[in-house]
Every structure is written in C-alpha cells, then in structure tokens.
C-alpha cells in the first residue's frame, strides 16, 4: 500500500528580535521578544519547519536568541549587518495590558538577500510583522518579494503608536502591500490607531485593498475571521480574567496557532510546496478556535513565549525614531 510521505509545513517569518524590559508594580524583568522571534519560535515549537529573517546582535543576549531559536527548531536567516547591541523595548504592564517604549532601532532595514528570497520561495506561508511601513523604499522591496504569490502571504501590521511619525504614509504603504497579501492579522487596537482622527479604520477598506482573509483579534472579546466572500466566524476568548498573568505575546501566539491549524488542512500535497487549497475552502471556525486557545495559553504565562533574557536590566528605553 502506497503511503504519501508527510513533511512538515514550511513558514518564513520576516520580523524583529529584541529584549522586552517588563515593568510592573512589583519590579522589572527581561524577556527575549519581538514579534518576529515570538511567532517563529511558536511555529517551531508546534512542529513547523520555520525560518526567521532578522538581524540578531552579537552580544550575550543575541547569543541567547540564537540558542533559543535553535532549540525551537528555527533556522535564522541573518539579514543585513548585525547590530552590536540588542534593541530593547520597555513594556509597561498596567493590569494585564501592555504599553511600549522603544530604545535603539525598533525596525530593521531589510535588504532581502538571496537566502531570504529562497526561504520565502520554498515556504508554504510567509509572515511579515514588525516592519517599517513608513519607509516607501522598504515597502516596495517587500511588495516585490511577495509579488510572486507562491506561499500564503500573511501580514501583521503590529502597529505601535509611539513609533508612528506619518500615519498617512504608513496607511498608504500598508494598503499597497495588502494587494499582495492573502491573510491579514489585525487587532481592534490596530484599527483604532490606523483610523486616526477619522475613527476606527473600516474593515471593508481592507478587503478593498486586496486581502482575502482577515483575522481580527479583540482582546477579552475573542476573535473573528472575515473573508472577502462575505463569510464571518466568531470565537470567544478562552481564558478567564482571573487566570490572566499578562497578555504579552498573545497576539503572536494566536497567529501562530491559526497558521499551524490552517496549514494542516490547507496543504493538499505534503510533498510539494505550493499545492494548497483555496483559502475560501478552509474550515476557519476550527482554525479560529485553535488560535483563541493558543492566545489563552500565552495569557497564562509570564512575559511571552521566548524565555528570559540572560543579562539583568540596566537601562531604560526611550521612544525612538524609525
């Protein structure tokens, strides 16, 4: 009897790797973090053949990041010149909700090397988060990289209000990139920031730009999946407020969970990259439930999924330009 060989799904994540200095009423602690690092590690931990395209510093913390990525089965694609010192974000936790200040260079300037392009071309999905959408040249380079449409193209704007200098430019570049995006992950907070003085950014406008599936996270209200075909799926949050330690990394965890579940259904031929079912055919109610369960697991952990930083907190970040 013939049995088709099963291979692990392949995902390339384009994002950042930094240290979160977490400030609470009880003191400070430091964790490895950054949306790129979080998503790549979570995918690797769940059996995905994951690669992270990022610049990792050459300091002690950078070495710890390399070790953590390797232990999770994630291949690091070094992007550009590695910084001497790992960038930091100060995360203020009032209750369970974080707010951020950034020190150092918050966003990497991607050159998209041949190795990065090969990783994307050989993947079933590519995830982009923590990207400088205000840099027009960078946005054009990313659109060119994603323009072939071979893997599922997943975009998470991961908007940080303290880093925005030109909201109109950010929105214009983001809408342009949505023309080469299949799945958009966005939070209700992202929509409020993107809407600016006009109010919450309308979801219909996101579909008009080209996205086929929108994964909307709504904090304690759970999440939704909306499709360009008009389908809508809802799921509640799966963690009680009393069980929440903090919400750091919950959005990253939900996206990783969604992708792991969707790829398990959506890759038709396990032996060949690119043979995938149409996104509209997938059972998004099931995948949304997996995403909400993953977010709940993250909320029960302290400081996100990547682990503690090896060095003590010695500095305080300040908001920085991009």
PEUR-V754778 format. One record per residue. SS is DSSP state (h for helix, s for strand, l for the rest). Layout:
ss: <SS,SS>
This chain:
ss: <l,l,l,l,l,l,l,l,l,s,s,s,s,s,l,l,l,s,s,s,s,s,s,s,l,l,s,s,s,s,s,s,s,l,h,h,h,h,h,h,h,h,h,h,h,l,l,l,s,s,s,s,s,s,l,l,l,l,l,h,h,h,h,h,h,h,h,h,h,h,h,l,l,l,s,s,s,s,l,l,l,l,l,l,l,l,l,s,s,s,s,s,s,s,l,l,s,s,s,s,s,s,s,l,l,l,l,l,l,l,l,l,l,h,h,h,h,h,h,h,h,l,l,l,s,s,s,s,s,l,l,l,l,l,l,h,h,h,h,h,h,h,h,h,h,h,l,l,l,l,l,s,s,s,s,s,l,l,l,l,h,h,h,l,l,l,h,h,h,h,h,h,h,h,h,h,h,h,h,h,l,l,s,s,s,s,s,h,h,h,h,h,h,h,h,h,h,h,l,l,l,l,h,h,h,h,h,h,h,l,l,l,s,s,s,s,s,l,h,h,h,l,s,s,s,s,s,l,l,l,l,s,s,s,s,l,l,l,l,l,h,h,h,l,l,l,l,l,l,h,h,h,h,h,h,h,h,h,h,h,h,h,h,h,h,h,s,l,l,l,l,l,l,l,l,s,l,l,h,h,h,l,l,h,h,h,h,h,h,h,h,h,h,h,h,h,h,h,h,l,l,l,l,l,l,l,l,s,l,l,l,l,l,l,l,l,l,l,l,l,l,l>
